[in-house]
Amino acid sequence: MTVTVILGPEHDQHLRATVMNVMRQLGAAVESRSLSVAGSQEIETVQARLAGQEITIEAETYIGLSITGHERAINEISERVRQATQTIPT
C-alpha cells in the first residue's frame, strides 16, 4: 500500500538533509529533482528508487516536507529520520 507521511516543515534545512542522508544510508538512488513555482507556492520534488520501489519526497509551501511510497519503506525511513532529529536533553 502507498502512504504519505509529513515529516515536518518544508523550510527545515536540517530535516531535508537528514532525509537525504537516511535515503543514502538505505541505498536509495535519486532519479530526478524538480522545482516548480505556482503563485506563492514552491514545490521541490525528488524522485528516488529504493529496493526497486519509487519514493517521492516533496517540499511544498504550506504543506511541509512529505515522503510517499510503499508503506514499509516509508515507515522505516520516517522512523530513522525521527530518531536522527530527536533532541537529546542535556
C-alpha positions, 0 to 999 in steps of 0.5 A, spaced: 500 500 500 502 507 498 502 512 504 504 519 505 507 521 511 509 529 513 515 529 516 515 536 518 516 543 515 518 544 508 523 550 510 527 545 515 534 545 512 536 540 517 530 535 516 531 535 508 538 533 509 537 528 514 532 525 509 537 525 504 542 522 508 537 516 511 535 515 503 543 514 502 544 510 508 538 505 505 541 505 498 536 509 495 538 512 488 535 519 486 532 519 479 530 526 478 529 533 482 524 538 480 522 545 482 516 548 480 513 555 482 505 556 482 503 563 485 506 563 492 507 556 492 514 552 491 514 545 490 521 541 490 520 534 488 525 528 488 524 522 485 528 516 488 528 508 487 529 504 493 529 496 493 526 497 486 520 501 489 519 509 487 519 514 493 517 521 492 519 526 497 516 533 496 517 540 499 511 544 498 509 551 501 504 550 506 504 543 506 511 541 509 516 536 507 512 529 505 515 522 503 510 517 499 511 510 497 510 503 499 508 503 506 514 499 509 519 503 506 516 509 508 515 507 515 522 505 516 525 511 513 520 516 517 522 512 523 530 513 522 529 520 520 525 521 527 530 518 531 536 522 527 532 529 529 530 527 536 533 532 541 537 529 546 536 533 553 542 535 556 
